[in-house]
Amino acid sequence: MSAAETNQKYLYKSIVASVDGAHRFFARDLGSQPSQSNESKQVLISRKLRDEYLGARELPKAVLAQQKPKDDKTSKSEKSDNITEAPSKDITTVTQDVQKVLTSLNEKQNKLKNKGIVAIRSSGTPTTEAADMPLPAGQKLVRKRRYEAPKPDWHAPWNGHIGWVRSLAVEPGNKWFASGAADRTIKIWDLASGTLKLTLTGHISPVRGLVVSPRHPYLFSCGEDKMIKCWDLEQNKVVRQYHGHLSGIYTMALHPTLDVLVTAGRDSTARVWDIRTKQAIHVLSGHSSTVASVQCQEADPQVITSSMDSTVRLWDLAAGKSMAVLTHHKKSVRATALHPTEFGFITGSTDSIKQWRCPRGELVQNFEGHNSIINALSVNVDNVVFSGGDNGSMHFWDWKSGHCFQKTQTPVQPGSLDSEAGIFCSTFDRTGLRLITGEADKSIKIWKEDETATEETHPINWQPSLVRHRY
């Protein structure tokens, strides 16, 4: 064995012997905490008092004057003359007061345990309960106002009949409505009788969007064939076509006051078109996936888009840029709807419906309970919100409170499979008294409120929550 190995072995034995000796010496006190004497506690508290409150022990003169009792008849000048600054205390004086602080804290804790109440101080004289509990200067205990959920308004339940659906649009005069389907046709229906009036052909792929102009005799349609058509309803033929999208177009909307058309689809962009010149004014880019829904309104944000990338964007139409990006949803946002009278909108994704306030896109509340893929959302003037699911589930909500007052399942067309009970689109008519849904069983259903229902026959089953979830 070499000399280096011998020295290494000797050093190892010495270290082991030293560690073993130290363990046997301190084994008795292993794991025990060092004891603290009363003197050490006083030193600790005095140090905390000195570090935290040494520079703020004396209040300003104005605060001291406000804390004087109201029945003091001395003049303001006398009060200001009587106010003198307290002499500064050194460390030894602070340590002498520590025992007094400890005893006073114990007495206050005992009083709180015996009373079991929280003292409330009003702007006037203190109450008897609060008189024994002095508060820090400039602070008052105020009871937090209890959250009260808004009570929902009563709405009659809705029922429907099977009439004769991928897109729907109601004419401004409320006499007829149009539907577009996967059979590449557009059909015009009489709203009162539900009879077929006209069939328009021209698309070579499913028709995904329809909108009727309130100022012109035009019907606009878009489809998965990347084509946007403008139909003249007086001649029942196509008079304009708009080209520019790189993939299928899934949704469209007309501006309520401007001659502007907004379309969006699978190319992750929303394009703004001039109706007359057929020119693209803006290309609203920013989404990273398919844009599933678009809405237009008069005031900013004039364009609202929702996408499969689980975001909602508010756009400045004049600048062609995004004003805000709402990232609250966790999954694809397939549906949006504007309130007809209030300045707000709702969005729907899988198992989640959220209400927003314009113009900043502030989250108002969540509509909880529709556990499905939300494909369709609609709102009428009576604050009734409809949500249609991919599994045929239908929920009716109160806009103000977010209360779901009715849940139902759409009936399947005779001869169809149960799996075809899916709702793709929905819209209320101009009066808000009829709901039209387009479904996966190739049918259009028209729903109305139960005219015989009253608040006594269908009471509100409302259980308010004490907590409002804002996420």
C-alpha positions as CSV (number, residue, x, y, z in Angstrom):
1,M,0.0,0.0,0.0
2,S,1.4,3.4,-1.0
3,A,1.8,6.3,1.3
4,A,-1.0,8.3,-0.3
5,E,-3.5,5.5,0.2
6,T,-2.4,5.1,3.8
7,N,-2.9,8.8,4.5
8,Q,-6.3,8.7,2.9
9,K,-7.4,5.8,5.0
10,Y,-6.2,7.4,8.2
11,L,-8.0,10.6,7.3
12,Y,-11.2,8.8,6.6
13,K,-11.0,7.0,10.0
14,S,-10.4,10.3,11.8
15,I,-13.4,12.0,10.2
16,V,-15.7,9.1,11.1
17,A,-14.4,9.1,14.7
18,S,-15.0,12.9,15.0
19,V,-18.6,12.7,13.6
20,D,-19.4,9.8,16.0
21,G,-18.0,11.7,19.0
22,A,-20.0,14.8,18.1
23,H,-23.2,12.7,17.7
24,R,-22.8,11.1,21.1
25,F,-22.0,14.5,22.7
26,F,-25.2,16.2,21.3
27,A,-27.5,13.2,21.2
28,R,-29.4,14.3,24.3
29,D,-30.4,17.7,22.7
30,L,-31.1,16.3,19.2
31,G,-34.4,17.7,17.8
32,S,-35.2,19.9,20.8
33,Q,-35.9,23.7,20.5
34,P,-33.9,26.1,22.6
35,S,-35.8,27.6,25.5
36,Q,-36.8,31.2,25.5
37,S,-36.7,33.3,28.7
38,N,-39.0,36.2,29.5
39,E,-36.1,38.5,28.9
40,S,-35.4,37.2,25.4
41,K,-39.1,37.6,24.6
42,Q,-39.1,41.2,25.8
43,V,-36.0,41.9,23.7
44,L,-37.7,40.4,20.6
45,I,-40.9,42.4,21.1
46,S,-39.0,45.6,21.8
47,R,-37.0,45.2,18.7
48,K,-40.1,44.7,16.6
49,L,-41.7,47.8,18.1
50,R,-38.7,49.8,17.5
51,D,-38.2,48.7,13.9
52,E,-41.9,48.9,12.9
53,Y,-43.4,51.8,14.9
54,L,-40.5,54.0,15.9
55,G,-41.0,56.4,13.0
56,A,-44.8,56.5,13.3
57,R,-45.6,56.7,17.0
58,E,-46.4,60.4,16.9
59,L,-49.4,61.3,14.8
60,P,-49.6,64.5,12.7
61,K,-51.3,67.5,14.4
62,A,-54.3,67.4,12.0
63,V,-55.0,63.8,12.9
64,L,-54.7,64.4,16.6
65,A,-57.1,67.4,16.3
66,Q,-59.7,65.2,14.6
67,Q,-59.5,62.6,17.3
68,K,-60.4,65.1,20.0
69,P,-64.0,64.5,21.4
70,K,-66.7,66.6,19.9
71,D,-67.9,68.0,23.2
72,D,-64.6,69.7,23.8
73,K,-65.5,73.4,23.8
74,T,-62.0,74.7,23.4
75,S,-61.4,76.7,20.2
76,K,-59.3,75.5,17.4
77,S,-56.5,77.8,18.4
78,E,-56.4,76.4,21.9
79,K,-56.4,72.8,20.5
80,S,-53.5,73.6,18.3
81,D,-51.6,75.2,21.2
82,N,-52.2,72.2,23.4
83,I,-50.9,69.8,20.9
84,T,-47.3,69.1,21.6
85,E,-45.0,66.5,20.1
86,A,-44.3,63.6,22.4
87,P,-40.6,63.3,23.4
88,S,-38.7,60.6,21.6
89,K,-38.0,57.4,23.6
90,D,-34.8,55.6,23.6
91,I,-34.4,51.8,23.4
92,T,-34.4,51.3,27.2
93,T,-37.7,53.2,27.6
94,V,-39.3,51.0,24.9
95,T,-38.2,47.8,26.7
96,Q,-39.9,48.9,29.9
97,D,-43.3,49.2,28.1
98,V,-43.1,45.7,26.6
99,Q,-44.8,44.0,29.6
100,K,-47.6,46.5,29.4
101,V,-48.2,45.8,25.8
102,L,-48.3,42.0,26.4
103,T,-50.8,42.4,29.2
104,S,-53.1,44.7,27.2
105,L,-53.1,42.3,24.3
106,N,-54.1,39.4,26.5
107,E,-57.0,41.5,28.0
108,K,-58.3,42.4,24.5
109,Q,-58.2,38.8,23.3
110,N,-60.2,37.7,26.4
111,K,-62.8,40.5,25.7
112,L,-63.2,39.4,22.1
113,K,-63.7,35.7,23.1
114,N,-66.3,36.7,25.7
115,K,-68.3,39.0,23.4
116,G,-68.0,37.0,20.1
117,I,-68.9,40.1,18.0
118,V,-67.1,42.5,15.7
119,A,-67.1,46.1,16.7
120,I,-68.5,48.5,14.1
121,R,-67.7,52.2,14.3
122,S,-69.9,54.6,12.5
123,S,-69.1,58.2,11.5
124,G,-70.7,59.4,14.7
125,T,-70.2,58.3,18.4
126,P,-68.9,54.8,18.9
127,T,-71.3,52.1,20.1
128,T,-71.0,50.4,23.5
129,E,-69.4,47.3,22.0
130,A,-66.9,49.3,20.1
131,A,-66.0,51.6,23.0
132,D,-63.8,49.0,24.7
133,M,-61.9,48.3,21.5
134,P,-59.7,51.2,20.4
135,L,-58.8,51.2,16.7
136,P,-55.6,52.4,15.0
137,A,-55.6,56.0,14.0
138,G,-57.4,56.8,10.8
139,Q,-59.0,53.4,10.6
140,K,-62.6,52.2,11.1
141,L,-64.1,48.7,11.0
142,V,-66.8,48.7,8.4
143,R,-68.9,45.6,7.8
144,K,-68.5,44.3,4.3
145,R,-71.7,44.5,2.3
146,R,-73.1,41.0,1.7
147,Y,-73.3,40.0,-1.9
148,E,-76.9,39.7,-3.1
149,A,-77.5,37.9,-6.4
150,P,-80.0,39.7,-8.6
151,K,-83.3,37.9,-8.7
152,P,-84.2,36.6,-12.2
153,D,-87.3,37.8,-14.0
154,W,-90.0,35.3,-14.7
155,H,-90.2,33.9,-18.3
156,A,-92.7,31.5,-19.7
157,P,-91.4,28.2,-20.9
158,W,-91.0,27.6,-24.6
159,N,-92.5,24.8,-26.7
160,G,-92.3,24.1,-30.5
161,H,-93.5,22.2,-33.5
162,I,-91.6,20.4,-36.2
163,G,-91.6,22.6,-39.3
164,W,-89.3,22.2,-42.1
165,V,-79.8,23.7,-41.3
166,R,-76.8,25.3,-41.0
167,S,-77.7,29.0,-41.2
168,L,-80.8,31.2,-40.6
169,A,-81.7,34.8,-41.2
170,V,-85.0,36.6,-40.6
171,E,-86.2,39.4,-42.9
172,P,-86.5,42.9,-41.3
173,G,-90.2,42.9,-42.0
174,N,-90.7,39.7,-40.1
175,K,-92.7,38.1,-42.9
176,W,-90.2,35.4,-44.0
177,F,-86.9,33.9,-43.1
178,A,-84.1,32.2,-45.1
179,S,-82.2,29.0,-44.3
180,G,-79.0,27.5,-45.7
181,A,-78.1,23.9,-45.5
182,A,-75.6,21.3,-46.5
183,D,-77.6,20.5,-49.6
184,R,-76.0,23.7,-51.1
185,T,-79.4,25.5,-51.4
186,I,-81.0,28.5,-49.8
187,K,-84.7,28.2,-49.0
188,I,-87.1,31.0,-48.3
189,W,-89.9,30.2,-45.8
190,D,-93.1,32.0,-44.8
191,L,-92.8,32.7,-41.1
192,A,-96.5,32.6,-40.3
193,S,-97.4,29.4,-42.0
194,G,-94.0,27.7,-42.3
195,T,-94.5,26.9,-46.0
196,L,-91.7,27.0,-48.6
197,K,-91.8,30.0,-50.9
198,L,-88.6,29.9,-52.9
199,T,-85.4,27.9,-53.4
200,L,-82.1,29.5,-54.5
201,T,-79.3,27.5,-56.0
202,G,-75.8,28.6,-56.8
203,H,-73.4,27.4,-54.1
204,I,-71.4,24.2,-54.7
205,S,-70.7,23.5,-51.0
206,P,-72.7,23.8,-47.8
207,V,-74.1,27.3,-47.1
208,R,-72.7,28.4,-43.7
209,G,-73.9,32.0,-43.4
210,L,-76.9,34.1,-44.3
211,V,-77.8,37.7,-43.6
212,V,-80.6,40.0,-45.0
213,S,-79.9,43.7,-45.5
214,P,-82.3,46.0,-43.7
215,R,-81.7,48.9,-46.2
216,H,-81.4,47.1,-49.6
217,P,-83.4,44.2,-51.2
218,Y,-80.3,42.0,-50.8
219,L,-79.6,38.7,-49.3
220,F,-76.0,37.7,-48.6
221,S,-74.8,34.2,-48.4
222,C,-71.4,32.4,-47.8
223,G,-70.3,28.8,-47.9
224,E,-67.5,26.4,-47.7
225,D,-66.8,26.9,-51.4
226,K,-65.0,30.2,-50.5
227,M,-67.7,32.2,-52.3
228,I,-69.7,35.2,-51.0
229,K,-72.9,35.9,-53.1
230,C,-75.2,38.9,-53.1
231,W,-78.7,38.0,-54.1
232,D,-81.2,40.5,-55.5
233,L,-84.5,39.5,-54.0
234,E,-86.4,41.4,-56.6
235,Q,-84.9,39.3,-59.4
236,N,-84.0,36.2,-57.3
237,K,-80.5,36.0,-58.8
238,V,-76.9,36.8,-57.9
239,V,-75.8,40.3,-58.7
240,R,-72.4,40.5,-56.9
241,Q,-69.7,38.1,-55.8
242,Y,-66.8,38.8,-53.4
243,H,-63.5,37.0,-53.8
244,G,-60.6,36.9,-51.4
245,H,-60.9,34.2,-48.8
246,L,-58.4,31.4,-49.0
247,S,-60.6,28.8,-47.4
248,G,-64.2,28.0,-46.4
249,I,-66.3,30.9,-45.0
250,Y,-68.2,30.0,-41.9
251,T,-69.9,33.2,-40.7
252,M,-70.9,36.7,-41.9
253,A,-72.5,39.8,-40.5
254,L,-73.8,43.2,-41.9
255,H,-72.9,46.5,-40.3
256,P,-76.2,48.1,-39.0
257,T,-75.5,51.6,-40.4
258,L,-72.7,51.3,-43.0
259,D,-72.7,49.5,-46.3
260,V,-70.1,47.1,-45.0
261,L,-70.1,43.3,-44.9
262,V,-67.8,41.3,-42.6
263,T,-67.1,37.6,-43.3
264,A,-64.8,35.1,-41.6
265,G,-63.9,31.5,-41.9
266,R,-61.2,28.8,-41.9
267,D,-58.4,31.0,-43.1
268,S,-58.3,32.6,-39.5
269,T,-59.1,36.1,-40.8
270,A,-62.1,38.4,-40.9
271,R,-62.5,40.4,-44.1
272,V,-64.4,43.7,-44.4
273,W,-66.1,44.3,-47.7
274,D,-67.6,47.3,-49.4
275,I,-71.0,46.1,-50.6
276,R,-71.1,48.4,-53.7
277,T,-67.5,48.2,-55.0
278,K,-66.8,44.6,-53.9
279,Q,-63.4,45.7,-52.6
280,A,-61.9,44.4,-49.4
281,I,-61.5,47.3,-47.0
282,H,-59.6,45.5,-44.2
283,V,-58.3,42.1,-43.5
284,L,-58.6,41.6,-39.7
285,S,-55.8,39.1,-38.9
286,G,-54.8,38.0,-35.4
287,H,-56.6,34.7,-34.7
288,S,-54.5,31.6,-34.9
289,S,-57.4,29.3,-35.9
290,T,-60.8,29.2,-37.6
291,V,-63.0,32.1,-36.9
292,A,-66.4,30.6,-36.0
293,S,-68.6,33.6,-35.4
294,V,-68.7,37.4,-36.2
295,Q,-71.0,40.2,-35.0
296,C,-71.3,43.8,-36.0
297,Q,-72.8,46.8,-34.1
298,E,-72.9,50.6,-34.4
299,A,-70.5,51.6,-31.6
300,D,-67.0,50.4,-30.9
301,P,-66.1,47.7,-30.8
302,Q,-68.0,47.6,-34.2
303,V,-66.7,44.1,-35.0
304,I,-66.6,41.1,-32.6
305,T,-65.1,37.8,-33.6
306,S,-64.7,34.5,-31.8
307,S,-62.4,31.7,-32.9
308,M,-61.4,28.1,-32.4
309,D,-58.3,29.3,-30.7
310,S,-60.5,29.9,-27.6
311,T,-60.2,33.7,-27.9
312,V,-62.6,36.6,-28.6
313,R,-61.3,39.7,-30.3
314,L,-62.8,43.2,-30.3
315,W,-61.9,45.2,-33.4
316,D,-61.6,48.9,-34.3
317,L,-63.2,49.1,-37.7
318,A,-61.7,52.4,-38.6
319,A,-58.1,51.4,-37.9
320,G,-58.6,47.7,-38.8
321,K,-56.8,46.7,-35.6
322,S,-57.7,44.6,-32.6
323,M,-58.8,46.7,-29.5
324,A,-58.9,43.8,-27.0
325,V,-58.3,40.1,-26.8
326,L,-60.5,38.1,-24.4
327,T,-58.8,34.9,-23.3
328,H,-61.2,33.7,-20.6
329,H,-62.5,30.7,-22.5
330,K,-60.6,27.5,-22.4
331,K,-61.9,25.8,-25.5
332,S,-63.2,26.8,-29.0
333,V,-65.6,29.7,-29.0
334,R,-68.2,28.7,-31.6
335,A,-71.1,31.2,-30.9
336,T,-71.6,34.8,-30.1
337,A,-74.8,36.9,-29.8
338,L,-75.4,40.6,-29.2
339,H,-78.1,41.9,-26.9
340,P,-80.7,43.8,-29.0
341,T,-81.0,46.8,-26.6
342,E,-78.2,46.6,-24.0
343,F,-74.5,47.3,-24.8
344,G,-73.2,43.8,-24.3
345,F,-72.8,40.4,-25.8
346,I,-72.4,36.7,-24.8
347,T,-70.0,34.0,-26.1
348,G,-70.3,30.3,-25.9
349,S,-67.8,27.4,-25.9
350,T,-67.8,23.9,-24.6
351,D,-69.4,23.9,-21.1
352,S,-69.1,27.6,-20.8
353,I,-71.2,30.7,-21.6
354,K,-69.9,34.1,-20.6
355,Q,-71.6,37.5,-20.6
356,W,-69.5,40.6,-21.5
357,R,-69.9,44.4,-21.2
358,C,-68.9,46.7,-24.0
359,P,-66.8,48.6,-25.0
360,R,-63.9,47.2,-23.1
361,G,-65.0,43.6,-23.0
362,E,-65.4,43.4,-19.2
363,L,-66.6,40.0,-18.0
364,V,-70.0,40.3,-16.2
365,Q,-70.9,36.8,-15.2
366,N,-70.9,33.1,-16.2
367,F,-74.0,31.1,-17.3
368,E,-73.2,27.7,-15.7
369,G,-74.9,24.5,-16.3
370,H,-75.0,23.8,-20.1
371,N,-72.5,20.9,-20.3
372,S,-72.2,20.5,-24.1
373,I,-70.6,22.0,-27.1
374,I,-72.4,25.3,-27.6
375,N,-73.1,25.9,-31.3
376,A,-75.9,28.5,-31.2
377,L,-76.7,31.5,-29.0
378,S,-79.6,34.0,-29.3
379,V,-81.0,36.9,-27.2
380,N,-84.3,38.6,-27.5
381,V,-85.6,41.9,-26.2
382,D,-87.3,40.2,-23.2
383,N,-83.8,39.3,-21.8
384,V,-84.3,35.6,-22.8
385,V,-81.0,33.9,-23.8
386,F,-81.1,30.7,-25.7
387,S,-78.2,28.3,-26.0
388,G,-78.2,25.2,-28.3
389,G,-75.8,22.3,-27.8
390,D,-74.3,19.8,-30.2
391,N,-76.2,17.0,-28.5
392,G,-79.6,18.6,-29.0
393,S,-79.8,20.2,-25.5
394,M,-81.7,23.5,-25.2
395,H,-81.3,25.9,-22.3
396,F,-83.1,29.1,-21.7
397,W,-81.5,31.7,-19.4
398,D,-82.4,35.1,-17.8
399,W,-79.9,37.7,-19.1
400,K,-79.9,39.8,-16.0
401,S,-79.1,37.1,-13.4
402,G,-77.8,34.2,-15.5
403,H,-80.5,31.9,-14.1
404,C,-81.4,28.9,-16.3
405,F,-85.2,28.7,-16.1
406,Q,-85.8,25.9,-18.6
407,K,-83.9,22.9,-19.9
408,T,-85.2,20.7,-22.6
409,Q,-84.1,18.4,-25.4
410,T,-85.0,18.9,-29.1
411,P,-87.1,16.1,-30.6
412,V,-85.6,14.1,-33.4
413,Q,-87.3,14.0,-36.7
414,P,-89.1,10.7,-37.3
415,G,-86.8,8.3,-39.0
416,S,-83.6,10.1,-37.9
417,L,-81.0,8.7,-35.5
418,D,-80.8,10.0,-31.9
419,S,-77.2,11.1,-32.7
420,E,-78.6,13.6,-35.2
421,A,-80.2,15.6,-32.4
422,G,-77.8,18.6,-32.8
423,I,-78.5,22.3,-33.0
424,F,-76.3,24.2,-35.4
425,C,-77.9,27.6,-35.6
426,S,-80.7,29.7,-34.0
427,T,-82.3,33.1,-34.2
428,F,-85.2,35.0,-32.8
429,D,-87.6,36.7,-35.1
430,R,-88.0,40.5,-35.0
431,T,-90.6,40.5,-32.2
432,G,-88.6,38.0,-30.1
433,L,-91.7,35.8,-29.7
434,R,-90.6,33.0,-32.0
435,L,-87.4,31.1,-31.9
436,I,-86.1,29.3,-35.0
437,T,-83.5,26.5,-34.8
438,G,-81.7,24.7,-37.5
439,E,-80.7,21.2,-36.6
440,A,-78.7,18.2,-37.7
441,D,-81.7,16.1,-38.6
442,K,-82.3,18.3,-41.7
443,S,-85.2,20.1,-40.0
444,I,-86.1,23.6,-38.9
445,K,-88.1,24.0,-35.7
446,I,-90.0,27.0,-34.6
447,W,-90.6,27.5,-30.9
448,K,-92.8,29.9,-28.9
449,E,-93.6,30.7,-25.3
450,D,-96.3,28.8,-23.5
451,E,-99.2,31.2,-23.5
452,T,-101.0,29.4,-20.7
453,A,-98.0,29.5,-18.3
454,T,-98.1,31.8,-15.2
455,E,-95.8,32.4,-12.3
456,E,-98.0,30.1,-10.2
457,T,-98.0,27.2,-12.6
458,H,-94.3,27.5,-13.4
459,P,-92.5,29.2,-10.4
460,I,-88.9,30.2,-10.5
461,N,-86.7,27.5,-9.0
462,W,-84.0,30.0,-8.0
463,Q,-81.3,29.3,-5.4
464,P,-79.0,32.3,-5.3
465,S,-75.3,31.9,-4.7
466,L,-73.4,34.0,-2.2
467,V,-70.3,34.2,-4.4
468,R,-70.1,35.5,-8.0
469,H,-67.5,33.8,-10.1
470,R,-65.5,36.2,-12.2
471,Y,-63.2,34.1,-14.3
